[in-house]
Amino acid sequence: MMSANEGKGHGSMSLRPDINIDIDHLSVTGHVVFAGRDGQVKVQTGGDVAQHTNQTVTVGGVETTPQEFDMMLQCIRNVEDTIQKENLATENREAAMHDLHTVEAQLSSSKKPNPRILMRAAKSLLRFSPALTAAALTLFDQPLVGAILASVGEAAINFQEAISGQRASKKI
C-alpha cells in the first residue's frame, strides 16, 4: 500500500511540464505504444517533422493518382495531335475537336460525367478516320477511363466493352 507522501510525490511529478516519455510507435491516427501499452493521444506536430502522404485527385468521380490522371491527359493530347495531323475537312476537324473537348471536360471534371454526353461525344470521335478511331480507342482503353465509365453505370460499361471489342477486332 502506498503512503500519503509517496502518492503526493508521484502526483507532483506528473504535473511537471518537462516530462519525457519514450514512444515506441506512433501512427498517423494517433495510436501510440509506449512502455508496452497502447494509448490514444491527440498529437499536434510542428518543427522538423517529416510527413509522407499519398496524393490523390478526383476525376470523373473516381479517386486516382496524379500519375494516372497525367497518363489520361497525355492520351487526350495524342488524340488531339491525331486530329490535327489527319487530312480532315475543316468542318470535320472542328467537330472532332469539339467532341474531344467534350470528352476531356467530362473525364477530367471532379464530378461523375454525364453518360449521355460522354458516350455521344466518344462515339462521334470514332467516325472520322481510322487513325482517329485508333487514337480514341487507346484513350478509352486507359484504366482510369475504364474506372470512370464503370462508376457512371451500365450503359457506359457496355459502351466500353463494345469499343474494347472493336479495338480487339482492329488488331486482328
Backbone as CSV, one residue per row, in Angstrom:
resi,resn,N_x,N_y,N_z,CA_x,CA_y,CA_z,C_x,C_y,C_z
1,MET,0.842,-1.165,0.000,0.000,0.000,0.000,0.886,1.226,0.000
2,MET,0.453,2.277,-0.679,1.237,3.470,-0.849,0.949,4.435,0.294
3,SER,2.007,5.068,0.811,1.809,6.051,1.870,1.356,7.368,1.254
4,ALA,0.884,8.267,2.068,0.395,9.567,1.611,1.510,10.360,0.965
5,ASN,2.727,10.274,1.521,3.852,11.023,0.950,4.235,10.493,-0.429
6,GLU,4.193,9.148,-0.574,4.541,8.574,-1.870,3.534,9.014,-2.922
7,GLY,2.282,8.988,-2.587,1.243,9.395,-3.532,1.384,10.852,-3.914
8,LYS,1.703,11.706,-2.910,1.847,13.127,-3.164,3.058,13.367,-4.060
9,GLY,4.152,12.679,-3.765,5.369,12.830,-4.564,5.157,12.387,-5.999
10,HIS,4.476,11.274,-6.171,4.212,10.755,-7.506,3.300,11.701,-8.272
11,GLY,2.305,12.225,-7.578,1.347,13.138,-8.220,2.006,14.437,-8.619
12,SER,2.927,14.951,-7.827,3.569,16.216,-8.164,4.502,16.046,-9.354
13,MET,5.070,14.826,-9.525,5.928,14.588,-10.680,5.129,14.618,-11.979
14,SER,3.899,14.131,-11.956,3.112,14.072,-13.182,2.673,15.451,-13.645
15,LEU,2.783,16.463,-12.806,2.399,17.808,-13.212,3.565,18.599,-13.788
16,ARG,4.754,18.008,-13.784,5.908,18.716,-14.321,5.789,18.850,-15.835
17,PRO,6.031,20.030,-16.357,5.887,20.237,-17.797,7.019,19.635,-18.619
18,ASP,8.121,19.227,-17.997,9.282,18.758,-18.748,9.461,17.240,-18.681
19,ILE,8.386,16.497,-18.586,8.469,15.042,-18.525,8.701,14.511,-19.930
20,ASN,9.621,13.591,-20.071,9.896,12.944,-21.345,9.325,11.544,-21.315
21,ILE,8.624,11.192,-22.359,8.068,9.849,-22.490,8.652,9.250,-23.756
22,ASP,9.235,8.081,-23.646,9.749,7.395,-24.819,8.592,6.670,-25.490
23,ILE,8.394,6.970,-26.750,7.304,6.367,-27.506,7.902,5.333,-28.449
24,ASP,7.378,4.111,-28.368,7.862,3.044,-29.235,7.299,3.177,-30.647
25,HIS,6.046,3.589,-30.773,5.375,3.623,-32.068,4.302,4.696,-32.033
26,LEU,4.206,5.476,-33.095,3.156,6.488,-33.226,2.605,6.399,-34.632
27,SER,1.323,6.199,-34.760,0.714,6.128,-36.081,0.054,7.461,-36.408
28,VAL,-0.319,7.609,-37.670,-0.955,8.839,-38.130,-2.291,9.060,-37.434
29,THR,-2.947,7.993,-37.042,-4.264,8.118,-36.417,-4.188,8.478,-34.949
30,GLY,-2.988,8.605,-34.409,-2.860,8.967,-33.006,-2.734,7.773,-32.084
31,HIS,-2.544,6.584,-32.642,-2.359,5.389,-31.825,-0.913,5.364,-31.367
32,VAL,-0.698,5.232,-30.080,0.651,5.282,-29.514,0.906,4.019,-28.706
33,VAL,2.127,3.478,-28.827,2.547,2.363,-27.982,3.739,2.863,-27.183
34,PHE,3.603,2.856,-25.868,4.730,3.221,-25.016,4.753,2.293,-23.828
35,ALA,5.955,1.926,-23.472,6.180,1.013,-22.358,5.346,-0.251,-22.507
36,GLY,5.180,-0.706,-23.748,4.457,-1.947,-23.996,2.949,-1.827,-23.868
37,ARG,2.417,-0.636,-23.716,0.971,-0.453,-23.568,0.453,0.464,-24.650
38,ASP,-0.785,0.246,-25.046,-1.426,1.076,-26.067,-2.080,2.281,-25.425
39,GLY,-2.179,3.327,-26.169,-2.871,4.519,-25.699,-3.303,5.358,-26.877
40,GLN,-4.243,6.224,-26.702,-4.701,7.160,-27.726,-4.321,8.555,-27.287
41,VAL,-3.742,9.306,-28.193,-3.402,10.687,-27.881,-3.731,11.553,-29.083
42,LYS,-3.909,12.823,-28.821,-4.032,13.795,-29.905,-2.675,14.438,-30.034
43,VAL,-2.157,14.421,-31.248,-0.815,14.913,-31.477,-0.879,16.131,-32.377
44,GLN,-0.206,17.177,-31.968,-0.080,18.354,-32.816,1.386,18.425,-33.207
45,THR,1.642,18.325,-34.497,3.031,18.286,-34.940,3.492,19.661,-35.372
46,GLY,4.762,19.812,-35.385,5.371,21.057,-35.836,6.863,20.880,-35.870
47,GLY,7.548,21.892,-36.303,9.002,21.825,-36.308,9.517,20.965,-37.435
48,ASP,10.446,20.083,-37.129,11.137,19.284,-38.129,10.491,17.920,-38.320
49,VAL,9.215,17.855,-38.372,8.526,16.584,-38.534,8.364,16.312,-40.027
50,ALA,8.797,15.157,-40.456,8.633,14.772,-41.856,7.278,14.118,-42.016
51,GLN,6.573,14.505,-43.044,5.253,13.948,-43.269,5.217,13.357,-44.670
52,HIS,4.808,12.108,-44.772,4.709,11.432,-46.052,3.236,11.156,-46.319
53,THR,2.744,11.671,-47.426,1.351,11.437,-47.775,1.269,10.962,-49.217
54,ASN,0.253,10.204,-49.508,-0.032,9.806,-50.878,-1.043,10.787,-51.428
55,GLN,-0.675,11.468,-52.492,-1.581,12.429,-53.078,-2.559,11.714,-53.987
56,THR,-3.789,12.139,-53.948,-4.793,11.626,-54.864,-5.567,12.798,-55.430
57,VAL,-6.140,12.577,-56.592,-7.015,13.552,-57.215,-8.303,12.838,-57.584
58,THR,-9.370,13.590,-57.655,-10.648,13.014,-58.054,-10.998,13.542,-59.434
59,VAL,-11.119,12.621,-60.369,-11.522,12.960,-61.729,-12.626,12.014,-62.159
60,GLY,-13.619,12.572,-62.797,-14.734,11.743,-63.235,-15.419,11.027,-62.086
61,GLY,-15.333,11.602,-60.883,-15.939,10.991,-59.713,-15.141,9.828,-59.151
62,VAL,-13.915,9.612,-59.655,-13.079,8.491,-59.228,-11.797,9.044,-58.615
63,GLU,-11.394,8.491,-57.486,-10.140,8.895,-56.855,-8.989,8.151,-57.528
64,THR,-7.950,8.901,-57.906,-6.822,8.311,-58.617,-5.538,9.047,-58.257
65,THR,-4.445,8.593,-58.809,-3.167,9.256,-58.574,-2.940,10.335,-59.635
66,PRO,-2.138,11.323,-59.317,-1.808,12.333,-60.329,-1.141,11.712,-61.560
67,GLN,-0.379,10.639,-61.375,0.287,9.983,-62.491,-0.730,9.371,-63.461
68,GLU,-1.751,8.687,-62.927,-2.785,8.104,-63.796,-3.557,9.194,-64.524
69,PHE,-3.818,10.287,-63.822,-4.511,11.414,-64.446,-3.656,12.000,-65.572
70,ASP,-2.354,12.142,-65.334,-1.455,12.657,-66.371,-1.407,11.719,-67.579
71,MET,-1.432,10.409,-67.335,-1.446,9.448,-68.444,-2.704,9.623,-69.282
72,MET,-3.848,9.819,-68.623,-5.092,10.029,-69.354,-5.017,11.315,-70.174
73,LEU,-4.500,12.386,-69.565,-4.372,13.654,-70.287,-3.427,13.523,-71.473
74,GLN,-2.359,12.732,-71.320,-1.436,12.512,-72.435,-2.141,11.801,-73.583
75,CYS,-2.999,10.843,-73.265,-3.764,10.156,-74.311,-4.715,11.123,-75.009
76,ILE,-5.306,12.028,-74.243,-6.189,13.040,-74.840,-5.377,13.929,-75.783
77,ARG,-4.162,14.319,-75.367,-3.291,15.140,-76.238,-2.923,14.365,-77.505
78,ASN,-2.723,13.045,-77.394,-2.410,12.225,-78.564,-3.577,12.216,-79.548
79,VAL,-4.806,12.142,-79.025,-5.984,12.197,-79.897,-6.040,13.568,-80.575
80,GLU,-5.760,14.612,-79.820,-5.760,15.965,-80.373,-4.714,16.095,-81.488
81,ASP,-3.526,15.557,-81.257,-2.479,15.583,-82.287,-2.928,14.830,-83.540
82,THR,-3.590,13.709,-83.348,-4.077,12.924,-84.483,-5.098,13.726,-85.274
83,ILE,-5.990,14.418,-84.595,-6.982,15.249,-85.286,-6.274,16.304,-86.134
84,GLN,-5.238,16.926,-85.568,-4.511,17.978,-86.292,-3.759,17.412,-87.503
85,LYS,-3.237,16.195,-87.374,-2.433,15.602,-88.444,-3.284,14.991,-89.563
86,GLU,-4.501,14.597,-89.225,-5.356,13.942,-90.214,-5.791,14.945,-91.284
87,ASN,-5.979,14.435,-92.458,-6.421,15.262,-93.579,-7.956,15.298,-93.574
88,LEU,-8.507,15.974,-92.565,-9.958,16.066,-92.422,-10.452,17.378,-93.014
89,ALA,-11.672,17.353,-93.510,-12.307,18.599,-93.942,-12.413,19.510,-92.720
90,THR,-12.399,20.813,-92.946,-12.408,21.789,-91.850,-13.553,21.551,-90.878
91,GLU,-14.747,21.316,-91.413,-15.899,21.112,-90.519,-15.764,19.821,-89.711
92,ASN,-15.167,18.788,-90.308,-14.946,17.542,-89.570,-13.872,17.719,-88.504
93,ARG,-12.820,18.475,-88.831,-11.758,18.736,-87.852,-12.356,19.499,-86.664
94,GLU,-13.162,20.517,-86.934,-13.789,21.298,-85.856,-14.735,20.436,-85.033
95,ALA,-15.506,19.581,-85.698,-16.431,18.697,-84.982,-15.654,17.701,-84.118
96,ALA,-14.566,17.148,-84.654,-13.754,16.192,-83.891,-13.125,16.875,-82.680
97,MET,-12.623,18.092,-82.855,-12.033,18.828,-81.730,-13.103,19.128,-80.679
98,HIS,-14.297,19.510,-81.129,-15.393,19.767,-80.186,-15.726,18.491,-79.405
99,ASP,-15.823,17.367,-80.116,-16.116,16.092,-79.447,-15.021,15.741,-78.437
100,LEU,-13.767,15.933,-78.839,-12.662,15.615,-77.932,-12.691,16.519,-76.700
101,HIS,-12.943,17.803,-76.888,-13.011,18.710,-75.738,-14.178,18.355,-74.817
102,THR,-15.264,17.882,-75.408,-16.400,17.429,-74.592,-16.003,16.202,-73.774
103,VAL,-15.342,15.238,-74.414,-14.870,14.036,-73.713,-13.908,14.436,-72.595
104,GLU,-12.962,15.322,-72.906,-11.989,15.759,-71.908,-12.672,16.432,-70.723
105,ALA,-13.638,17.310,-70.997,-14.344,18.002,-69.908,-15.096,17.008,-69.034
106,GLN,-15.712,16.014,-69.655,-16.471,15.020,-68.900,-15.546,14.136,-68.061
107,LEU,-14.406,13.742,-68.626,-13.493,12.841,-67.918,-12.665,13.542,-66.853
108,SER,-12.345,14.807,-67.054,-11.431,15.477,-66.128,-12.132,16.285,-65.044
109,SER,-13.437,16.345,-65.074,-14.176,17.018,-64.009,-14.045,16.213,-62.721
110,SER,-14.193,16.879,-61.593,-14.137,16.140,-60.329,-15.429,15.340,-60.103
111,LYS,-16.486,15.709,-60.811,-17.772,15.017,-60.673,-17.883,13.892,-61.688
112,LYS,-18.814,12.976,-61.430,-19.085,11.915,-62.387,-19.564,12.542,-63.689
113,PRO,-19.143,11.975,-64.817,-19.581,12.531,-66.094,-21.043,12.208,-66.383
114,ASN,-21.621,12.998,-67.255,-22.963,12.723,-67.752,-22.804,11.632,-68.808
115,PRO,-23.345,10.436,-68.590,-23.083,9.332,-69.519,-23.581,9.599,-70.942
116,ARG,-24.708,10.273,-71.086,-25.230,10.543,-72.440,-24.301,11.471,-73.213
117,ILE,-23.851,12.538,-72.562,-22.956,13.495,-73.224,-21.623,12.830,-73.547
118,LEU,-21.059,12.106,-72.577,-19.767,11.459,-72.766,-19.826,10.430,-73.892
119,MET,-20.813,9.564,-73.876,-20.883,8.496,-74.868,-21.183,9.044,-76.262
120,ARG,-22.016,10.073,-76.354,-22.315,10.670,-77.664,-21.037,11.258,-78.282
121,ALA,-20.267,12.005,-77.480,-19.024,12.599,-77.982,-17.990,11.521,-78.306
122,ALA,-17.903,10.508,-77.464,-16.940,9.432,-77.693,-17.269,8.660,-78.964
123,LYS,-18.525,8.322,-79.164,-18.935,7.610,-80.385,-18.655,8.458,-81.617
124,SER,-18.870,9.745,-81.498,-18.625,10.636,-82.622,-17.149,10.642,-83.016
125,LEU,-16.253,10.584,-82.040,-14.814,10.562,-82.332,-14.420,9.345,-83.165
126,LEU,-15.176,8.275,-83.062,-14.829,7.026,-83.739,-15.209,7.030,-85.215
127,ARG,-15.839,8.092,-85.721,-16.373,8.068,-87.080,-15.564,8.847,-88.112
128,PHE,-14.545,9.580,-87.707,-13.884,10.496,-88.633,-12.834,9.860,-89.527
129,SER,-11.981,9.017,-88.967,-10.928,8.368,-89.763,-10.388,7.173,-88.980
130,PRO,-9.771,6.234,-89.679,-9.194,5.079,-88.975,-8.128,5.477,-87.948
131,ALA,-7.281,6.438,-88.283,-6.230,6.853,-87.343,-6.837,7.501,-86.105
132,LEU,-7.856,8.308,-86.299,-8.522,8.948,-85.166,-9.267,7.913,-84.324
133,THR,-9.870,6.945,-84.988,-10.537,5.864,-84.267,-9.539,5.117,-83.388
134,ALA,-8.364,4.811,-83.935,-7.341,4.100,-83.165,-6.884,4.925,-81.966
135,ALA,-6.669,6.220,-82.170,-6.233,7.086,-81.064,-7.319,7.182,-79.990
136,ALA,-8.577,7.303,-80.407,-9.682,7.390,-79.445,-9.839,6.074,-78.689
137,LEU,-9.677,4.953,-79.383,-9.782,3.649,-78.712,-8.676,3.486,-77.680
138,THR,-7.487,3.996,-77.971,-6.388,3.947,-76.999,-6.756,4.753,-75.755
139,LEU,-7.375,5.899,-75.959,-7.822,6.716,-74.820,-8.824,5.946,-73.967
140,PHE,-9.808,5.338,-74.622,-10.855,4.644,-73.864,-10.396,3.307,-73.306
141,ASP,-9.198,2.908,-73.681,-8.619,1.684,-73.139,-7.817,1.949,-71.866
142,GLN,-7.654,3.208,-71.475,-6.914,3.582,-70.271,-7.644,3.075,-69.023
143,PRO,-6.913,2.533,-68.039,-7.556,2.044,-66.818,-8.381,3.109,-66.092
144,LEU,-7.882,4.346,-66.051,-8.626,5.406,-65.375,-9.939,5.696,-66.089
145,VAL,-9.918,5.722,-67.416,-11.144,5.962,-68.180,-12.120,4.815,-67.936
146,GLY,-11.608,3.591,-67.885,-12.469,2.444,-67.589,-13.105,2.555,-66.213
147,ALA,-12.332,3.017,-65.230,-12.871,3.190,-63.876,-13.939,4.280,-63.853
148,ILE,-13.714,5.349,-64.599,-14.708,6.432,-64.661,-15.985,5.922,-65.306
149,LEU,-15.844,5.199,-66.418,-17.026,4.656,-67.084,-17.754,3.662,-66.183
150,ALA,-17.011,2.849,-65.447,-17.635,1.880,-64.535,-18.422,2.585,-63.443
151,SER,-17.941,3.750,-63.016,-18.639,4.479,-61.950,-19.920,5.136,-62.441
152,VAL,-20.026,5.323,-63.752,-21.186,6.018,-64.316,-22.398,5.098,-64.419
153,GLY,-22.163,3.844,-64.780,-23.295,2.936,-64.857,-23.182,1.935,-65.981
154,GLU,-24.215,1.133,-66.108,-24.202,0.002,-67.033,-24.073,0.416,-68.491
155,ALA,-24.739,1.491,-68.891,-24.666,1.928,-70.291,-23.227,2.280,-70.667
156,ALA,-22.529,2.945,-69.784,-21.139,3.312,-70.053,-20.245,2.085,-70.074
157,ILE,-20.514,1.121,-69.196,-19.732,-0.125,-69.185,-19.952,-0.876,-70.491
158,ASN,-21.200,-0.945,-70.953,-21.494,-1.609,-72.226,-20.782,-0.912,-73.375
159,PHE,-20.727,0.421,-73.317,-20.012,1.190,-74.339,-18.534,0.820,-74.337
160,GLN,-17.932,0.773,-73.152,-16.508,0.442,-73.083,-16.254,-0.977,-73.589
161,GLU,-17.120,-1.905,-73.240,-16.958,-3.277,-73.719,-17.063,-3.331,-75.236
162,ALA,-17.981,-2.545,-75.789,-18.156,-2.515,-77.242,-16.914,-1.955,-77.929
163,ILE,-16.357,-0.875,-77.398,-15.174,-0.316,-78.049,-13.942,-1.171,-77.789
164,SER,-13.902,-1.869,-76.654,-12.793,-2.804,-76.425,-12.855,-3.933,-77.426
165,GLY,-14.065,-4.403,-77.735,-14.251,-5.435,-78.761,-13.867,-4.911,-80.130
166,GLN,-14.185,-3.650,-80.389,-13.826,-3.027,-81.650,-12.312,-2.923,-81.771
167,ARG,-11.655,-2.583,-80.668,-10.186,-2.466,-80.667,-9.562,-3.841,-80.923
168,ALA,-10.116,-4.885,-80.298,-9.581,-6.231,-80.487,-9.750,-6.679,-81.949
169,SER,-10.876,-6.332,-82.553,-11.094,-6.728,-83.960,-10.183,-5.951,-84.893
170,LYS,-9.776,-4.748,-84.529,-8.844,-3.946,-85.354,-7.443,-4.556,-85.324
171,LYS,-7.075,-5.222,-84.229,-5.732,-5.803,-84.078,-5.578,-7.051,-84.950
172,ILE,-6.674,-7.706,-85.266,-6.620,-8.992,-85.999,-6.298,-8.793,-87.448
